[in-house]
């Protein structure tokens, strides 16, 4: 499967490049990440925090897609967008996070606080890398590093 297959299936559609919206996504994700950092990661919060941090990574990928004239309707399609962009290693990591999130949301799986802490650090590194490399040229972004 490749990114074009998702386009053919209608799970990715052409979209107008909307840079103010992309900037809004970035700034909203920054605010959310600041809030999330205030929360304690423990056995009770691990599941929810893992899902929320994944959502912030996906939000940044939404911004990248929109900046490149795509609207993505499938989380899995982001894996192939990253591959298309030459980000093979990040695509593998994202897909791993997607599967963890799906297990937590749809299959009742659990995640330890230690694993969550480890995954969150990696997600934050990916968010920073992607924002700096693909969205760093936007002028109205309040902050770039979370």
N, C-alpha and C positions, 0 to 999 in steps of 0.2 A: 504494500500500500504506500501511496505517497500523497503529498499535499493536494495535488491536482484531483485525486480521487475524491477528496472531501468537497472540492468545488463541484465536481460532476454530480455528487449526491445531494448538493444543496446545503451541506453542513458548513460550508464557507461560501460567502457571497461577496461579490465586488461591493465596495462601499466608498463613499466620498471621504477623502482625507479631511478630517476634522481636528485640526491641531488644538483649538481651544478645549475640545472635549478630551483629547489626550492629556493635555495639561491638567485638566480637572481630575482625571483618573489618577494621575501621578500625585497630585496634592492631596486627594482624598486618601490614597493609600498611605502617604506619609503620616497623615493624622491618625489613621487606624493603627499603623505600626507604633507610633508613639504611645497610644493607648494600650496596645497589647503588651508593650514592654513593661508597663506598670503592674501587670498581673503576675501572680506567683504561679509557677509551673509545678503542679503536684499531681497526684493520682486522680484527683477529681477534675482538675482543669485540663489535663493533658489532651484529651480527645478534642475538646472545643478549640483549644489553642492551635493544635495541629491543623485543624480544618481552616481556621481563620488565617493563619500564616500562608497556607496553600492558596487561599482566596486572594491574598495580596500579591502573590507571585503571578497568579492567573490574571489579575487586574493589570499588572505591568505588561503581560503578554497581550492582553486586549489592546492596550495602548500602542504597542508595537505593530500589531496587526492593522489597526485603524490608520496609523501613520503610513502603512504600506498599502492602503486601499482595500483592506479586507475586513469583513465582519465575520467572526468565528462563532459558530453555534454548537461546537463540540469540543470538550476539553481535550479529547484525544488528538484533535486536529492541530493543537498547539505543538504537540510532539513533532509532527511532520513539518510544521512551519519552521520550527527551530532547525530541523535537519536541512530544510531548503535554504536557510540562512547560513548554513555551514557550521552550526552549533551542535554538532553530533553528541558531544559529551553532555552538554546541558539538556539536550532532548532526552537523553537516557535518564538523567536525574529527574527532570520534570515528570517523565512518565512514571517513574518510581513513586514520586510524591502523589501523583494522580491516583495510582493504585492504592496507596495507603489511605488517602482521603476517601476513595470509594468504599474501601473496606470499613472504615469508620462510619460513614454515612449510611451505606446500604446493607451492610452485612453484619453489623453488630460487633465488629472487631474492636479490640482495645489496643492502647498504646501506653507504654510506661512513661513516667515523667522523664527518666533518663534518656530514653529514645527520642522523646519529643524535644528535649533540650538540644540534642545532637542535630536533629532534623531542622529545627528552627534556625540554628546557626548557619547551616548550609543554605537554607532558603534565603536568609538575609544576604548571604554572599552572592547568590544568584541574582536577587533583586538588584543589588548595587551594581553588579557587573552589567546586567541588561540595561538598566537605566542609563548608566554612564556611556555604554557603547552605542545604544540605539535611540536614546531619548535625551541625551545630554545637550543636544543643540537647541532644545526648546527654551525660549526666553522667559516665559512666565511661570516657570516652575520654582516654587518657594525654596525647596531643599532638594538636594540630589542624593544624599547619603543618609541611609537610615541606621 
